[in-house]
């Protein structure tokens, strides 16, 4: 009985080992059979779609409304493409053609200043680039300098009361704020009516041009990456203008006009 028991146990172990081997081979075959099915299928290449134009920024529109900013900005970019932007809604419309200068919708006023008065600025052969009236008796005249650059003369009646000279090139234009208390000269120099210069905050000193809102409360600065609106009192104060509003329109020139009613 004991021998038979030992033989039976041995036979049982052999059978169990065989069963284990069969199960192992079957499992391996099953895994090999599933490998092709479990491999991830190649994904088609994704095409990057450029984001759509989000349109006017609601936050900026809200600020413009709250500040009472209105009118039509006319902006010329570095490639002289022109766009009109209605404020405060920021409704932009591209204009046909190209133009690098968008200021002076009307011819500048011709002031009664002769060559004798203009020579008092130190320019022997004066060539007037632009002129603007600051008050009934005061005017600013921009002249081209024979050696290059600009000469600015401030005249009271026919008398020269202040003058400035600086380098630069390009079209010369004077833009007076409503009421004439301030005016801008190229490229973006701001002066008071008495001829004293306004020291701009550092972030605004690279402006290319300046325009004033129809009510004179704001200035638009043409910048490399944007058009920036600054309250006039902050611009004159020379401090960082925290109320400045940045509009996504890179500009080389800018004009600000009253919106004409279509009603």
Phi and psi in degrees as GROMACS dihedral restraints (atoms count N, CA, C in turn):
[ dihedral_restraints ]
;  ai    aj    ak    al  type     phi  dphi    fc
    3     4     5     6     1   -68.6    20    10
    4     5     6     7     1   -39.3    20    10
    6     7     8     9     1   -66.0    20    10
    7     8     9    10     1   -42.6    20    10
    9    10    11    12     1   -61.1    20    10
   10    11    12    13     1   -34.9    20    10
   12    13    14    15     1   -65.1    20    10
   13    14    15    16     1   -42.8    20    10
   15    16    17    18     1   -66.2    20    10
   16    17    18    19     1   -39.4    20    10
   18    19    20    21     1   -64.8    20    10
   19    20    21    22     1   -39.7    20    10
   21    22    23    24     1   -63.5    20    10
   22    23    24    25     1   -39.4    20    10
   24    25    26    27     1   -65.1    20    10
   25    26    27    28     1   -39.5    20    10
   27    28    29    30     1   -63.7    20    10
   28    29    30    31     1   -43.3    20    10
   30    31    32    33     1   -65.1    20    10
   31    32    33    34     1   -39.0    20    10
   33    34    35    36     1   -62.7    20    10
   34    35    36    37     1   -39.2    20    10
   36    37    38    39     1   -65.1    20    10
   37    38    39    40     1   -38.1    20    10
   39    40    41    42     1   -63.9    20    10
   40    41    42    43     1   -43.2    20    10
   42    43    44    45     1   -61.8    20    10
   43    44    45    46     1   -44.8    20    10
   45    46    47    48     1   -63.4    20    10
   46    47    48    49     1   -40.0    20    10
   48    49    50    51     1   -61.7    20    10
   49    50    51    52     1   -39.7    20    10
   51    52    53    54     1   -64.9    20    10
   52    53    54    55     1   -40.2    20    10
   54    55    56    57     1   -62.8    20    10
   55    56    57    58     1   -42.0    20    10
   57    58    59    60     1   -60.8    20    10
   58    59    60    61     1   -42.5    20    10
   60    61    62    63     1   -63.2    20    10
   61    62    63    64     1   -43.1    20    10
   63    64    65    66     1   -61.0    20    10
   64    65    66    67     1   -44.4    20    10
   66    67    68    69     1   -63.3    20    10
   67    68    69    70     1   -39.9    20    10
   69    70    71    72     1   -63.6    20    10
   70    71    72    73     1   -45.8    20    10
   72    73    74    75     1   -63.6    20    10
   73    74    75    76     1   -38.8    20    10
   75    76    77    78     1   -64.4    20    10
   76    77    78    79     1   -41.1    20    10
   78    79    80    81     1   -65.1    20    10
   79    80    81    82     1   -40.6    20    10
   81    82    83    84     1   -63.3    20    10
   82    83    84    85     1   -43.2    20    10
   84    85    86    87     1   -62.3    20    10
   85    86    87    88     1   -37.5    20    10
   87    88    89    90     1   -65.4    20    10
   88    89    90    91     1   -40.7    20    10
   90    91    92    93     1   -65.8    20    10
   91    92    93    94     1   -42.4    20    10
   93    94    95    96     1   -64.3    20    10
   94    95    96    97     1   -34.0    20    10
   96    97    98    99     1   -70.5    20    10
   97    98    99   100     1   -25.8    20    10
   99   100   101   102     1   -89.7    20    10
  100   101   102   103     1   -13.7    20    10
  102   103   104   105     1   -57.1    20    10
  103   104   105   106     1   -47.7    20    10
  105   106   107   108     1   -61.0    20    10
  106   107   108   109     1   -36.0    20    10
  108   109   110   111     1   -72.3    20    10
  109   110   111   112     1   -29.8    20    10
  111   112   113   114     1   -84.1    20    10
  112   113   114   115     1   -14.6    20    10
  114   115   116   117     1   -66.6    20    10
  115   116   117   118     1   132.6    20    10
  117   118   119   120     1   -66.9    20    10
  118   119   120   121     1   138.5    20    10
  120   121   122   123     1   -72.4    20    10
  121   122   123   124     1   143.5    20    10
  123   124   125   126     1   -61.8    20    10
  124   125   126   127     1   133.3    20    10
  126   127   128   129     1   -87.0    20    10
  127   128   129   130     1   140.6    20    10
  129   130   131   132     1   -63.8    20    10
  130   131   132   133     1   147.6    20    10
  132   133   134   135     1   -61.2    20    10
  133   134   135   136     1   135.0    20    10
  135   136   137   138     1   -83.5    20    10
  136   137   138   139     1   137.2    20    10
  138   139   140   141     1   -98.6    20    10
  139   140   141   142     1   124.5    20    10
  141   142   143   144     1   -76.6    20    10
  142   143   144   145     1   121.6    20    10
  144   145   146   147     1  -100.4    20    10
  145   146   147   148     1   123.8    20    10
  147   148   149   150     1   -62.8    20    10
  148   149   150   151     1   143.2    20    10
  150   151   152   153     1   -65.2    20    10
  151   152   153   154     1   145.7    20    10
  153   154   155   156     1   -72.3    20    10
  154   155   156   157     1   154.8    20    10
  156   157   158   159     1   -62.9    20    10
  157   158   159   160     1   118.2    20    10
  159   160   161   162     1   -71.1    20    10
  160   161   162   163     1   -10.7    20    10
  162   163   164   165     1    78.9    20    10
  163   164   165   166     1  -169.4    20    10
  165   166   167   168     1   -58.0    20    10
  166   167   168   169     1   138.3    20    10
  168   169   170   171     1   -74.2    20    10
  169   170   171   172     1   118.3    20    10
  171   172   173   174     1   -59.0    20    10
  172   173   174   175     1   -35.0    20    10
  174   175   176   177     1   -64.9    20    10
  175   176   177   178     1   -40.7    20    10
  177   178   179   180     1   -68.0    20    10
  178   179   180   181     1   -42.9    20    10
  180   181   182   183     1   -59.3    20    10
  181   182   183   184     1   -42.5    20    10
  183   184   185   186     1   -61.3    20    10
  184   185   186   187     1   -42.7    20    10
  186   187   188   189     1   -63.9    20    10
  187   188   189   190     1   -43.4    20    10
  189   190   191   192     1   -61.5    20    10
  190   191   192   193     1   -41.6    20    10
  192   193   194   195     1   -63.8    20    10
  193   194   195   196     1   -46.3    20    10
  195   196   197   198     1   -62.8    20    10
  196   197   198   199     1   -34.3    20    10
  198   199   200   201     1   -84.3    20    10
  199   200   201   202     1    -6.6    20    10
  201   202   203   204     1    71.9    20    10
  202   203   204   205     1    28.0    20    10
  204   205   206   207     1   -81.4    20    10
  205   206   207   208     1   127.7    20    10
  207   208   209   210     1  -145.7    20    10
  208   209   210   211     1   171.6    20    10
  210   211   212   213     1   115.4    20    10
  211   212   213   214     1  -170.9    20    10
  213   214   215   216     1  -122.4    20    10
  214   215   216   217     1   120.0    20    10
  216   217   218   219     1   -88.5    20    10
  217   218   219   220     1   134.7    20    10
  219   220   221   222     1  -115.6    20    10
  220   221   222   223     1   117.1    20    10
  222   223   224   225     1  -120.0    20    10
  223   224   225   226     1   131.5    20    10
  225   226   227   228     1  -110.1    20    10
  226   227   228   229     1   126.8    20    10
  228   229   230   231     1   -88.6    20    10
  229   230   231   232     1  -172.7    20    10
  231   232   233   234     1   -63.6    20    10
  232   233   234   235     1   -24.8    20    10
  234   235   236   237     1   -97.2    20    10
  235   236   237   238     1    12.6    20    10
  237   238   239   240     1    65.8    20    10
  238   239   240   241     1    23.5    20    10
  240   241   242   243     1   -84.5    20    10
  241   242   243   244     1   137.0    20    10
  243   244   245   246     1  -113.1    20    10
  244   245   246   247     1   136.5    20    10
  246   247   248   249     1  -132.9    20    10
  247   248   249   250     1   141.3    20    10
  249   250   251   252     1  -101.9    20    10
  250   251   252   253     1   133.3    20    10
  252   253   254   255     1  -123.6    20    10
  253   254   255   256     1   117.0    20    10
  255   256   257   258     1   -83.8    20    10
  256   257   258   259     1   128.3    20    10
  258   259   260   261     1  -106.8    20    10
  259   260   261   262     1   142.4    20    10
  261   262   263   264     1   -93.7    20    10
  262   263   264   265     1     0.6    20    10
  264   265   266   267     1   -78.7    20    10
  265   266   267   268     1    -9.9    20    10
  267   268   269   270     1    58.4    20    10
  268   269   270   271     1    41.4    20    10
  270   271   272   273     1   -86.0    20    10
  271   272   273   274     1   110.9    20    10
  273   274   275   276     1  -101.2    20    10
  274   275   276   277     1   138.6    20    10
  276   277   278   279     1  -133.5    20    10
  277   278   279   280     1   121.9    20    10
  279   280   281   282     1   -72.8    20    10
  280   281   282   283     1   138.6    20    10
  282   283   284   285     1   -97.0    20    10
  283   284   285   286     1   144.7    20    10
  285   286   287   288     1   -69.5    20    10
  286   287   288   289     1   154.5    20    10
  288   289   290   291     1    77.1    20    10
  289   290   291   292     1  -171.9    20    10
  291   292   293   294     1  -129.8    20    10
  292   293   294   295     1   153.0    20    10
  294   295   296   297     1  -161.7    20    10
  295   296   297   298     1   127.7    20    10
  297   298   299   300     1   -88.7    20    10
  298   299   300   301     1   -15.0    20    10
  300   301   302   303     1  -125.5    20    10
  301   302   303   304     1   126.9    20    10
  303   304   305   306     1  -121.2    20    10
  304   305   306   307     1     3.1    20    10
  306   307   308   309     1   -81.4    20    10
  307   308   309   310     1   176.7    20    10
  309   310   311   312     1    55.4    20    10
  310   311   312   313     1    73.4    20    10
  312   313   314   315     1   -64.1    20    10
  313   314   315   316     1   -20.5    20    10
  315   316   317   318     1  -129.1    20    10
  316   317   318   319     1   154.4    20    10
  318   319   320   321     1   -57.8    20    10
  319   320   321   322     1   143.3    20    10
  321   322   323   324     1   -65.4    20    10
  322   323   324   325     1   148.2    20    10
  324   325   326   327     1   -67.0    20    10
  325   326   327   328     1   135.2    20    10
  327   328   329   330     1   -86.4    20    10
  328   329   330   331     1   118.4    20    10
  330   331   332   333     1   -94.3    20    10
  331   332   333   334     1   150.4    20    10
  333   334   335   336     1   -79.6    20    10
  334   335   336   337     1    65.7    20    10
  336   337   338   339     1  -121.6    20    10
  337   338   339   340     1   123.7    20    10
  339   340   341   342     1   -92.5    20    10
  340   341   342   343     1   178.3    20    10
  342   343   344   345     1   -61.9    20    10
  343   344   345   346     1   -33.1    20    10
  345   346   347   348     1   -62.2    20    10
  346   347   348   349     1   -43.3    20    10
  348   349   350   351     1   -68.0    20    10
  349   350   351   352     1   -40.7    20    10
  351   352   353   354     1   -68.2    20    10
  352   353   354   355     1   -30.2    20    10
  354   355   356   357     1   -66.8    20    10
  355   356   357   358     1   -17.1    20    10
  357   358   359   360     1   -66.4    20    10
  358   359   360   361     1   -14.4    20    10
  360   361   362   363     1   -77.8    20    10
  361   362   363   364     1    -7.8    20    10
  363   364   365   366     1    98.3    20    10
  364   365   366   367     1     1.6    20    10
  366   367   368   369     1   -96.5    20    10
  367   368   369   370     1   116.6    20    10
  369   370   371   372     1   -72.6    20    10
  370   371   372   373     1   -33.4    20    10
  372   373   374   375     1  -123.4    20    10
  373   374   375   376     1    80.9    20    10
  375   376   377   378     1   -67.5    20    10
  376   377   378   379     1   133.3    20    10
  378   379   380   381     1  -123.8    20    10
  379   380   381   382     1   113.5    20    10
  381   382   383   384     1   -77.6    20    10
  382   383   384   385     1   125.0    20    10
  384   385   386   387     1   -91.7    20    10
  385   386   387   388     1   -37.5    20    10
  387   388   389   390     1  -165.8    20    10
  388   389   390   391     1   161.6    20    10
  390   391   392   393     1  -152.9    20    10
  391   392   393   394     1   148.2    20    10
  393   394   395   396     1  -148.1    20    10
  394   395   396   397     1   142.5    20    10
  396   397   398   399     1   -88.8    20    10
  397   398   399   400     1   132.1    20    10
  399   400   401   402     1  -102.6    20    10
  400   401   402   403     1   -23.5    20    10
  402   403   404   405     1  -160.4    20    10
  403   404   405   406     1   174.7    20    10
  405   406   407   408     1   -56.2    20    10
  406   407   408   409     1   -27.7    20    10
  408   409   410   411     1  -116.0    20    10
  409   410   411   412     1    -6.6    20    10
  411   412   413   414     1  -116.1    20    10
  412   413   414   415     1   141.5    20    10
  414   415   416   417     1  -143.8    20    10
  415   416   417   418     1   154.8    20    10
  417   418   419   420     1  -115.2    20    10
  418   419   420   421     1   136.1    20    10
  420   421   422   423     1  -127.9    20    10
  421   422   423   424     1   131.4    20    10
  423   424   425   426     1  -105.9    20    10
  424   425   426   427     1   125.2    20    10
  426   427   428   429     1  -117.2    20    10
  427   428   429   430     1   154.3    20    10
  429   430   431   432     1   -85.5    20    10
  430   431   432   433     1   138.1    20    10
  432   433   434   435     1   -88.0    20    10
  433   434   435   436     1   135.0    20    10
  435   436   437   438     1   -56.8    20    10
  436   437   438   439     1   -31.8    20    10
  438   439   440   441     1   -88.4    20    10
  439   440   441   442     1     6.5    20    10
  441   442   443   444     1   101.4    20    10
  442   443   444   445     1   145.7    20    10
  444   445   446   447     1    97.4    20    10
  445   446   447   448     1  -160.9    20    10
  447   448   449   450     1  -127.2    20    10
  448   449   450   451     1   153.5    20    10
  450   451   452   453     1  -128.1    20    10
  451   452   453   454     1   128.0    20    10
  453   454   455   456     1  -111.1    20    10
  454   455   456   457     1   130.6    20    10
  456   457   458   459     1  -121.6    20    10
  457   458   459   460     1   134.4    20    10
  459   460   461   462     1  -108.2    20    10
  460   461   462   463     1   122.3    20    10
  462   463   464   465     1  -117.6    20    10
  463   464   465   466     1   135.8    20    10
  465   466   467   468     1  -110.9    20    10
  466   467   468   469     1   110.0    20    10
  468   469   470   471     1    65.9    20    10
  469   470   471   472     1  -123.4    20    10
  471   472   473   474     1  -106.0    20    10
  472   473   474   475     1     9.1    20    10
  474   475   476   477     1   -98.2    20    10
  475   476   477   478     1   133.6    20    10
  477   478   479   480     1   -75.9    20    10
  478   479   480   481     1   124.2    20    10
  480   481   482   483     1  -111.3    20    10
  481   482   483   484     1   -17.2    20    10
  483   484   485   486     1  -163.1    20    10
  484   485   486   487     1   152.1    20    10
  486   487   488   489     1  -150.8    20    10
  487   488   489   490     1   153.0    20    10
  489   490   491   492     1  -142.6    20    10
  490   491   492   493     1   150.7    20    10
  492   493   494   495     1  -136.2    20    10
  493   494   495   496     1   137.0    20    10
  495   496   497   498     1  -155.1    20    10
  496   497   498   499     1   161.8    20    10
  498   499   500   501     1   -81.6    20    10
  499   500   501   502     1   166.9    20    10
  501   502   503   504     1   146.8    20    10
  502   503   504   505     1   172.7    20    10
  504   505   506   507     1  -151.0    20    10
  505   506   507   508     1   171.2    20    10
  507   508   509   510     1   103.5    20    10
  508   509   510   511     1   179.4    20    10
  510   511   512   513     1   -62.9    20    10
  511   512   513   514     1   134.9    20    10
  513   514   515   516     1   -99.2    20    10
  514   515   516   517     1   130.9    20    10
  516   517   518   519     1  -147.0    20    10
  517   518   519   520     1   137.9    20    10
  519   520   521   522     1  -106.6    20    10
  520   521   522   523     1   135.0    20    10
  522   523   524   525     1  -128.9    20    10
  523   524   525   526     1   113.2    20    10
  525   526   527   528     1   -93.1    20    10
  526   527   528   529     1   140.7    20    10
  528   529   530   531     1   -71.2    20    10
  529   530   531   532     1   152.4    20    10
  531   532   533   534     1   -53.3    20    10
  532   533   534   535     1   129.5    20    10
  534   535   536   537     1    93.9    20    10
  535   536   537   538     1   -18.1    20    10
  537   538   539   540     1    78.1    20    10
  538   539   540   541     1    10.7    20    10
  540   541   542   543     1   -68.8    20    10
  541   542   543   544     1   -28.0    20    10
  543   544   545   546     1  -133.1    20    10
  544   545   546   547     1   155.6    20    10
  546   547   548   549     1  -152.2    20    10
  547   548   549   550     1   159.1    20    10
  549   550   551   552     1  -117.2    20    10
  550   551   552   553     1   143.4    20    10
  552   553   554   555     1  -124.0    20    10
  553   554   555   556     1   160.4    20    10
  555   556   557   558     1   -69.3    20    10
  556   557   558   559     1   151.1    20    10
  558   559   560   561     1   -77.1    20    10
  559   560   561   562     1   -35.5    20    10
  561   562   563   564     1  -158.8    20    10
  562   563   564   565     1    52.7    20    10
  564   565   566   567     1   -94.5    20    10
  565   566   567   568     1   132.0    20    10
  567   568   569   570     1  -111.0    20    10
  568   569   570   571     1   135.4    20    10
  570   571   572   573     1  -128.5    20    10
  571   572   573   574     1   153.4    20    10
  573   574   575   576     1   -85.1    20    10
  574   575   576   577     1   169.4    20    10
  576   577   578   579     1   -59.3    20    10
  577   578   579   580     1   -32.0    20    10
  579   580   581   582     1   -80.1    20    10
  580   581   582   583     1    -1.4    20    10
  582   583   584   585     1    97.9    20    10
  583   584   585   586     1    -5.5    20    10
  585   586   587   588     1   -76.5    20    10
  586   587   588   589     1   138.0    20    10
  588   589   590   591     1   -75.0    20    10
  589   590   591   592     1   149.9    20    10
  591   592   593   594     1   -97.3    20    10
  592   593   594   595     1   126.7    20    10
  594   595   596   597     1   -84.5    20    10
  595   596   597   598     1   111.3    20    10
  597   598   599   600     1   -77.2    20    10
  598   599   600   601     1   154.1    20    10
  600   601   602   603     1   -61.8    20    10
  601   602   603   604     1   149.2    20    10
  603   604   605   606     1   -52.2    20    10
  604   605   606   607     1   -37.2    20    10
  606   607   608   609     1   -69.2    20    10
  607   608   609   610     1   -14.5    20    10
  609   610   611   612     1  -106.0    20    10
  610   611   612   613     1    -1.5    20    10
  612   613   614   615     1   -75.8    20    10
  613   614   615   616     1   -10.7    20    10
  615   616   617   618     1   -96.3    20    10
  616   617   618   619     1    13.5    20    10
  618   619   620   621     1   -62.3    20    10
  619   620   621   622     1   148.3    20    10
  621   622   623   624     1   -98.4    20    10
  622   623   624   625     1   -24.8    20    10
  624   625   626   627     1  -161.9    20    10
  625   626   627   628     1   160.6    20    10
  627   628   629   630     1  -131.5    20    10
  628   629   630   631     1   140.3    20    10
  630   631   632   633     1  -135.7    20    10
  631   632   633   634     1   157.7    20    10
  633   634   635   636     1  -115.0    20    10
  634   635   636   637     1   145.6    20    10
  636   637   638   639     1   -66.6    20    10
  637   638   639   640     1   156.4    20    10
  639   640   641   642     1   -55.8    20    10
  640   641   642   643     1   -28.9    20    10
  642   643   644   645     1   -94.2    20    10
  643   644   645   646     1    -1.3    20    10
  645   646   647   648     1    77.8    20    10
  646   647   648   649     1     1.7    20    10
  648   649   650   651     1   -79.4    20    10
  649   650   651   652     1   -20.6    20    10
  651   652   653   654     1  -132.1    20    10
  652   653   654   655     1   153.4    20    10
  654   655   656   657     1  -118.7    20    10
  655   656   657   658     1   140.3    20    10
  657   658   659   660     1  -105.3    20    10
  658   659   660   661     1   125.2    20    10
  660   661   662   663     1  -107.9    20    10
  661   662   663   664     1   124.0    20    10
  663   664   665   666     1   -79.7    20    10
  664   665   666   667     1   115.6    20    10
  666   667   668   669     1  -118.5    20    10
  667   668   669   670     1   165.7    20    10
  669   670   671   672     1   -61.1    20    10
  670   671   672   673     1   -44.3    20    10
  672   673   674   675     1  -102.3    20    10
  673   674   675   676     1    -5.5    20    10
  675   676   677   678     1  -170.4    20    10
  676   677   678   679     1   169.2    20    10
  678   679   680   681     1  -104.6    20    10
  679   680   681   682     1   123.3    20    10
  681   682   683   684     1  -111.4    20    10
  682   683   684   685     1   129.2    20    10
  684   685   686   687     1   -99.4    20    10
  685   686   687   688     1   129.9    20    10
  687   688   689   690     1  -131.4    20    10
  688   689   690   691     1   133.0    20    10
  690   691   692   693     1   -58.4    20    10
  691   692   693   694     1   136.9    20    10
  693   694   695   696     1   -58.4    20    10
  694   695   696   697     1   -40.1    20    10
  696   697   698   699     1   -66.1    20    10
  697   698   699   700     1   -32.8    20    10
  699   700   701   702     1   -72.8    20    10
  700   701   702   703     1   -35.9    20    10
  702   703   704   705     1   -63.5    20    10
  703   704   705   706     1   -43.8    20    10
  705   706   707   708     1   -70.8    20    10
  706   707   708   709     1   -32.6    20    10
  708   709   710   711     1   -65.9    20    10
  709   710   711   712     1   -21.7    20    10
  711   712   713   714     1    78.9    20    10
  712   713   714   715     1     1.1    20    10
  714   715   716   717     1   -93.6    20    10
  715   716   717   718     1   167.2    20    10
  717   718   719   720     1   -60.2    20    10
  718   719   720   721     1   127.8    20    10
  720   721   722   723     1   -90.2    20    10
  721   722   723   724     1   100.5    20    10
  723   724   725   726     1   -71.6    20    10
  724   725   726   727     1   -18.0    20    10
  726   727   728   729     1   -91.0    20    10
  727   728   729   730     1     7.0    20    10
  729   730   731   732     1   -61.3    20    10
  730   731   732   733     1   142.4    20    10
  732   733   734   735     1  -118.8    20    10
  733   734   735   736     1   121.7    20    10
  735   736   737   738     1   -96.0    20    10
  736   737   738   739     1   122.6    20    10
  738   739   740   741     1  -106.8    20    10
  739   740   741   742     1   140.6    20    10
  741   742   743   744     1   -79.2    20    10
  742   743   744   745     1    54.5    20    10
  744   745   746   747     1  -130.7    20    10
  745   746   747   748     1    94.1    20    10
  747   748   749   750     1   -56.7    20    10
  748   749   750   751     1   140.3    20    10
  750   751   752   753     1  -142.9    20    10
  751   752   753   754     1   145.8    20    10
  753   754   755   756     1  -108.8    20    10
  754   755   756   757     1   -19.7    20    10
  756   757   758   759     1  -151.9    20    10
  757   758   759   760     1   153.7    20    10
  759   760   761   762     1  -149.8    20    10
  760   761   762   763     1   145.4    20    10
  762   763   764   765     1  -133.1    20    10
  763   764   765   766     1   153.1    20    10
  765   766   767   768     1  -130.7    20    10
  766   767   768   769     1   118.0    20    10
  768   769   770   771     1  -125.0    20    10
  769   770   771   772     1   156.6    20    10
  771   772   773   774     1   -72.2    20    10
  772   773   774   775     1   136.0    20    10
  774   775   776   777     1   -71.8    20    10
  775   776   777   778     1   128.0    20    10
  777   778   779   780     1   -81.5    20    10
  778   779   780   781     1   135.1    20    10
  780   781   782   783     1   -71.3    20    10
  781   782   783   784     1   137.9    20    10
  783   784   785   786     1   -99.1    20    10
  784   785   786   787     1     0.1    20    10
